Amino acid sequence: MSRPKKRSLTLKGHRTSVSLEDEFWKEFRRIATEQSRPINDLAFEIDANRDPDIGLASAIRLYILRQFTG
């Protein structure tokens, strides 16, 4: 598995970054494409629904994991 890399996202007009491994980033992009959604919109939804004690990168990883476990 690769080391996390910073990736830029725009959440409702605000720039932010998350550190994700290439494998998670590729799956995140694949899920967004599969849902016919811009990746920033999917990230915003995850951000809006995450527990405030969980960072955005962790919330994205958990979202991806849930896609596989249903």
C-alpha positions as CSV (number, residue, x, y, z in Angstrom):
1,M,0.0,0.0,0.0
2,S,1.2,3.5,-0.8
3,R,1.9,6.3,1.7
4,P,-0.9,8.9,2.1
5,K,-0.6,11.9,-0.3
6,K,-2.3,15.2,0.1
7,R,-5.2,15.7,-2.3
8,S,-7.1,18.9,-2.8
9,L,-10.9,19.1,-2.7
10,T,-13.4,21.9,-2.8
11,L,-16.3,21.6,-0.5
12,K,-19.1,24.2,-1.3
13,G,-16.5,26.7,-2.4
14,H,-14.0,26.1,0.3
15,R,-10.6,24.5,-0.5
16,T,-9.4,21.7,1.8
17,S,-7.0,18.8,1.5
18,V,-7.1,15.2,2.7
19,S,-4.3,12.8,3.0
20,L,-5.2,9.5,1.3
21,E,-3.3,6.6,-0.1
22,D,-3.4,6.1,-3.9
23,E,-5.5,3.0,-3.5
24,F,-8.2,4.8,-1.5
25,W,-8.1,7.8,-3.8
26,K,-8.7,5.5,-6.9
27,E,-11.6,3.8,-5.2
28,F,-13.1,7.1,-4.1
29,R,-12.9,8.4,-7.7
30,R,-14.4,5.2,-9.0
31,I,-17.3,5.4,-6.6
32,A,-18.0,9.0,-7.6
33,T,-17.9,8.1,-11.3
34,E,-20.1,5.1,-10.7
35,Q,-22.6,7.4,-9.0
36,S,-22.3,10.0,-11.8
37,R,-21.3,12.6,-9.2
38,P,-18.4,15.0,-9.0
39,I,-15.9,13.9,-6.4
40,N,-16.2,17.2,-4.6
41,D,-20.0,16.7,-4.1
42,L,-19.4,13.2,-2.7
43,A,-16.7,14.5,-0.4
44,F,-19.1,17.3,0.8
45,E,-21.8,14.7,1.6
46,I,-19.4,12.6,3.5
47,D,-18.1,15.7,5.4
48,A,-21.6,16.8,6.2
49,N,-22.6,13.4,7.7
50,R,-19.4,12.5,9.5
51,D,-18.9,12.5,13.3
52,P,-17.1,15.7,14.2
53,D,-14.5,13.5,16.1
54,I,-13.5,11.7,12.9
55,G,-11.3,13.5,10.3
56,L,-12.5,13.8,6.7
57,A,-9.8,11.4,5.4
58,S,-10.9,8.7,7.9
59,A,-14.5,9.3,7.0
60,I,-13.8,8.9,3.3
61,R,-11.9,5.6,4.1
62,L,-14.9,4.3,6.1
63,Y,-17.3,5.3,3.4
64,I,-15.3,3.3,0.8
65,L,-15.1,0.4,3.2
66,R,-18.9,0.5,3.6
67,Q,-19.3,0.3,-0.2
68,F,-17.7,-3.1,-0.1
69,T,-19.4,-4.4,3.1
70,G,-22.9,-3.1,2.3
